[in-house]
Each structure stands twice: as C-alpha cells, then as structure tokens.
Amino acid sequence: LVDGEEVTLTNGKYTFTNVTSDHTISATFKQAEQIKHTITATAGAHGSISPSGDVEVSHGCSQEFTITPNAGYEVDKVLVDGEEVTLTNGKYTFTNVTSNHTISVSFKKTTTIVEDNTITDEDSGIAVNAPSDILPEDTELLIEILTEGEKFDLANNVLKGTAKKFKLFNISLMLDGEDFQPTDYLTFRIPVPSDYDKSNIKVYGISESGEKTLYQSVYKVGYLEFKAMGSGMFALVEVSSSKGPATGEQNILLYVFILGMTLSASLLGLVLYKKRKACKA
C-alpha cells in the first residue's frame, strides 16, 4: 500500500518518483502457493510399485519409486512417459520435477536355466542323463552286471525265443543313502559290445514278476540310448533273426501248393479224357 492505496511491484520493487511530499508504503506477506505436479505410478500383476497411484511432487523436487516383484517373478519392463527405462537396485528416481509424469511396470515369470546332469558308471560304461531338477547332482548310479543267479535265470526264461544273446543289468539310483525315484524320464546309455549286431539290438525291462517291456531305443555310435523312469532290471538284447516264413506265411504257401497240385491233376485228367475220346473216334 502506498499512501493507503494498493500498488503493483515491478520485479519486487516500487519506486517513488519526483517526491514533493511525505508518503507511506507498507507491505504484507502470505505463504506462497506451491506448484505441484502429479506422477501416476502403476504396476501390473505379480509385483508392486511404491508409492503407487497419483503421487504429488512439489515443483523442482525429486521422487523415488521402488519396484518389487513377487516370488518367482522378475521385472519385465519399466516405462516412464511411455519410454522404457532401466532400474538401479530396483528403484527409479524422478529429479527436478517440473511437469506431470507416468511410470508403469510389468513383471514376468523368472526364467530358470536348468543344466543337464550326467552320471556315468566307470566299470560298466552305463550313463544316465537328465536335467538337474530331475536328476540331482549328488545322485549315485549303481550298476550290477548279472551273469548268474535267480534274476539271471528269470531273464533268461523271459527272453527265450527273443534273444540270441543278452547282457543283463540291475540299475538303481541312490540319493542321500536312500533309493531315489525321479519324477520324470531319464535318458540311459548302454554300451554295445562289438560282437553284437548293431542293426538287431533292443532294450527290454524285466520285472520281478517275469514280464518284459520293450523300450523305444536308438543306436548311437558305441551305445544304445533309451528313456525310462528309473531303477530296474534291463537287458541289452541281440534279438534272434527269424528263419524261414512265419506260421501264417507257411499256411498260405501250403494252401497255394495244394491248390496248384489240384489244378494240375484236373488239367491232367482233362487231357487224358480228350485223348481217350480221340482214340475211340
């Protein structure tokens, strides 16, 4: 107020000019109105951002946000005003805020790289392979080569008529001193002896009750590979080659032979009959 009348300052100043009398000037003050900006923070499923929602920030100030994924998840993308940014120790900071902003974060399931684990029995050369979450690293592979005894006699009887020759193995897995049963298939590799016919070998599982199960197998250089759920008795078999036609084929050949003989006899009878008629004529 100048002389009781409100006036306007210029750059915070007021100037009396050509002063010819007394004057008064007085000023009162009030708290300045703060300029605020809004940062809108959102998070997708499987994690959080803190603080979240519409966050007010005073003009020129800074604001930090902390991003936390749920267990089993990790940060996928963080977008600030639509542009992807990088976090520092799980945090993002807006500095010298002079306008409104947005920050959003999405999460994805953590990708776990599971390495394969291979265990080899040095004596037999048999190996088993599977991802380490199925076949733990500390698993022991125990191989018993059976050449006689009750189990061998059982296998010999079960494979009779199928095997020209075979090698019998009792394969078991141990973990922490106890029998280990995996939750999924393992890949087994059994070395193939040099005197076995590589094109005529198979793997059979032999149960304690005397049943055999043929496993799908593939021959690779030096060994036969197949998949099984775990422990048991397995036979590497060179199967017997079939000699001569099968029973069904034999029956068909016999039928054809008999039919041929019958036709031949009929034709011979017809020829003789015509010859007799010719002689009588």
C-alpha angles and dihedrals in degrees: 000000000000112000086343095307123112114244135181125247124227111217087338094307139106123194129201110211130196092003110203100159144022118289139182129219126184135171134198126197137212134186110279116246109249120229111229132191130199127232112193110209123191135170131199127225122305098033147036145234123214126239096023136185123029106349118191117218126185117242111275095011131116132241128197125206126197120208119203124183120208120249110290093021137091137194112281103181138349116202124193113190087342095307123111115245137181125246125228111217090336094308139104124196129200109208129198094004111206101157143023119287142181130219124186132175134196129194136211135195113274112259111227118197108214115197123211119252121211123192120190130193104220096204098052098024089229114146134191124201135187140134111290092246087063099034109034117217094244094056115126122219113213119192125188116187108211119207101152143006136068097314092048092049090050092052092044090054094045093050095045109129091015104063127061085186136338146187117223125211133182104209122192137167127216131192123182090348095306135098109273123213114188122221094228142024122300125207113235126195120197120187113240116225115239093241093059120100101247092205093053106047130114140170121237129187113220117206125208088247091060101258123135127214122197112221123209104248140177126208114228126176106302100350146053117239125206140154126241136160095245143278126031147098115300131184125205101210136192098205121224115260113238112244119207126349121321121256093265091050090049091054091050092049091048090051092049090048093051091045090051092050091049092051091047091052091048092051091047091051091050092051092050091048091053091049091053091050090050092052092050091050 
